[in-house]
Amino acid sequence: MFWKKNGLIITENEDSYGATYFTSPVLEKNYFALNEIMDRIGKK
């Protein structure tokens, strides 16, 4: 999974059914930059 491999999401129970994923502190800190990039390449 791209997002997990690159440290953008985290989970404590990846192998269990119904695992819950959260944004990582890195993504939260840079969320504005990510949205700006996504807008420039035309993805939402």
C-alpha positions as CSV (number, residue, x, y, z in Angstrom):
1,M,0.0,0.0,0.0
2,F,1.6,3.3,-1.2
3,W,0.3,5.4,1.6
4,K,1.5,3.1,4.4
5,K,4.8,2.3,2.7
6,N,5.6,6.0,2.5
7,G,4.7,6.7,6.1
8,L,1.5,8.8,5.3
9,I,-0.9,6.5,7.2
10,I,-0.4,4.4,10.3
11,T,-2.2,1.5,11.9
12,E,-1.7,-0.8,14.9
13,N,-3.6,-3.8,13.7
14,E,-2.9,-4.1,9.9
15,D,-3.4,-7.8,9.8
16,S,-6.8,-7.9,11.5
17,Y,-10.2,-7.7,9.9
18,G,-11.5,-4.1,9.9
19,A,-8.1,-2.5,10.6
20,T,-8.3,1.2,11.4
21,Y,-6.0,3.6,9.6
22,F,-5.0,7.1,10.7
23,T,-3.1,9.9,9.1
24,S,0.5,10.0,10.3
25,P,2.0,13.0,12.1
26,V,4.1,13.6,8.9
27,L,1.0,13.8,6.7
28,E,-0.9,16.0,9.2
29,K,2.0,18.4,9.3
30,N,2.2,18.6,5.5
31,Y,-1.5,18.2,4.6
32,F,-1.7,21.7,3.0
33,A,1.3,20.9,0.8
34,L,-0.3,17.6,-0.3
35,N,-3.6,19.3,-1.2
36,E,-1.7,21.9,-3.2
37,I,0.2,19.2,-5.1
38,M,-3.0,17.2,-5.7
39,D,-4.7,20.3,-7.1
40,R,-1.9,21.0,-9.5
41,I,-2.0,17.4,-10.9
42,G,-5.7,17.4,-11.0
43,K,-6.6,14.8,-8.5
44,K,-8.9,14.9,-5.5
